[in-house]
Amino acid sequence: MPRIRSRPAPLVLLAALVLATGTTGAGGMSGAALASAAEAPGLSVDLTAPTHPISPLVYGMNFAGESLAKELRLPVRRWGGNATTRYNYLLDTTNRASDWYFENIPGDNPDPGALPDGSETDRFVDQDRRTGTATILTLPLIGWAPKERAKACGFSVARYGPQQSTDPWNPDCGNGVRPDGTQITGNDPHETSVEAGPAYVTGWLGHLREKYGDAARGGVRFYNLDNEPDIWFSTHRDVHPAGPGYDEMRDRTYAIAGAVKAADPGAATLGPVGWGWNSLTLSGSDQQRCSIEGCWGDPPDRAAHGGVPFGEWYLAQMRAYEQEHGTRILDYYDNHWYPQAPGVFSGDPGDAATQALRLRQTRTLWDRTYTDESWIGQPVYLIPRMKDMVARNYPGTKVAVTEYSFGAMGSLNGALAQADALGIFGREGADLATLWSPPAATDPGAYAFRMYLNYDGQGGRFGDTSVLSSSTDQSRLAVYGATRSADGALTLMVINKTGEDLAAPVAITGRVPGGTAQVHRYDGADLTKIVRAPDLPVRPAPTGRSASTISTTFPANSITELVVLDTVPPTAPGTPSAGRPGPRSVTLSWKPATDNVAVTGYELTRTGADGTVVTTTTATRTTVTGLSPGRRYAFTVRGRDAAGNRGPASRPATITTPRG
């Protein structure tokens, strides 16, 4: 979670749409109403272009409540943040670090005598198992854990003197800053903590494995390698006052990640879990030193490591470990992301200028041409940047963002930014993402997730294969498209980020016209629900036979999802061709059927004196057995698609089996 800015400062085709057909009647708006909407950017979807899978893990959260997680069938949930860096599973006690006076606080455990059973993390995993959600737990690299199940604090007023701020409920616990503004140094970490290294991690994973099974058998699947270690010098300075350098991060990762893989080889690790922009290029040591000395142009720890930026060096070191030991100990390159532009990361949506800025800031996730409007002052393009770093230094490593937030989850503006971010994660090929500080189930931000995970209240989900979708101006009207493998549906999400209605057709290449598009919309008209609007026709486009269009108007500040169900059956396959039949078998083959989405299988019908038999296959060639010698048989074949549409039968092929 964001606690420091280490350098001082000098939005799947998910769309909010009200759709128009240009005619009056059910599902349409009048031509006058359509004409009154502002001219919109052009939207297009190309189903003939290359595609890629969307990882379901990009729709995760930190600490989501059980009812919302169950409703959404939340794919992944993280137990993370500053308090998880120092946690003792044996005592169910955390140290809250700089978030709350560096205090050890025991968990609210109903039966402390049963520990480690029933700890906070056990209960976290228990919830995830009830909701079918994968778990991410945070493990300590810092080397310390609370020493006992009792309250204690890192900077006692009785021991270290008056401090600028103290815990209102425990006034002996201070914030570690003297009244004159200087930080207290030289305190003893053992006042709150005991050493916790690889053996501690091995013991914890042993407990989890015994209780839940290993990762391959339904146990905990993911482990964060600590939380934002590059700013321990601030958040956990009572036990780690110096920012960790390149070598320390490598060595601690080798030790702890190695312990994870030894204890549970199927578990995935995520690191180095940096706090933000500086984490990509600077070690904690350089961040701490340069924030004091201003050495940003030539950071000394980087210079001592050949001038290689920290993230690049870290990935190369993880690759070197695998090359030497034959074991991959890093599965995900993980970095947190909080927009640094003023007022964006806030629960308050802010004024009109801040709200517009929030919607622009989602471009930091992908846009190589967007100069970040903060002290960063350069293009960020976070997901492509991280993927490029992986490709150069440790191919095969996945990319994760286990904390991010664009703020204002209680507002429509925040929901628009969140919906945009989820679309970007899918389109850009991120592998895992978990929102920090999850929305309440009634917050508009929760509806952004519902649009992807439960748009109809019956489990309707956005597609799982990203298709090429583009807007001529994504800053005004963002569009994301995906097909759904379960039924071949095309799902289109469009987000109107402006304060005016925008009229535009969605042009779809590679989909024959016909049928209708469902319309699911979330906007300011009613922030308590997603509205099912009348269906819209999928009409022919002027560009060709395999092209269609949906005419729409996108209301101001809205999210709309179009769901184009596959109602078009496959064409008839070619007439089956028989090889030389045997007395009891024959091999048949046929030219494939075609379909507007994809043919997923064939039904082969056999008719003869011994009755009619239907068999299924996914191939265009099969061997039929169980025939009788000296009998005459007729065979026809028809295609079917993922939606269950069955095409017409082929012309029949007739064969007679020899008598033997």
Helices and strands as residue ranges (DSSP letters): E 14-15, H 31-36, E 38-39, E 43-46, E 52-53, G 56-59, E 60-62, H 66-72, E 76-79, G 82-84, E 87-88, E 93-95, G 97-100, E 103-106, G 112-114, H 120-131, E 134-139, E 144-146, E 152-153, H 157-160, E 166-167, E 170-174, G 189-191, E 193-195, H 198-212, G 215-217, E 222-225, G 229-231, H 232-235, H 246-263, E 268-274, G 277-280, H 284-293, H 300-303, H 310-325, E 332-335, H 352-361, G 362-365, H 382-393, E 398-401, H 412-428, E 432-435, H 444-453, E 465-471, E 477-483, E 490-496, E 502-509, E 516-523, E 531-537, E 539-540, E 547-554, E 558-564, E 577-578, E 585-589, E 599-608, E 611-617, E 621-625, E 632-641, E 653-656
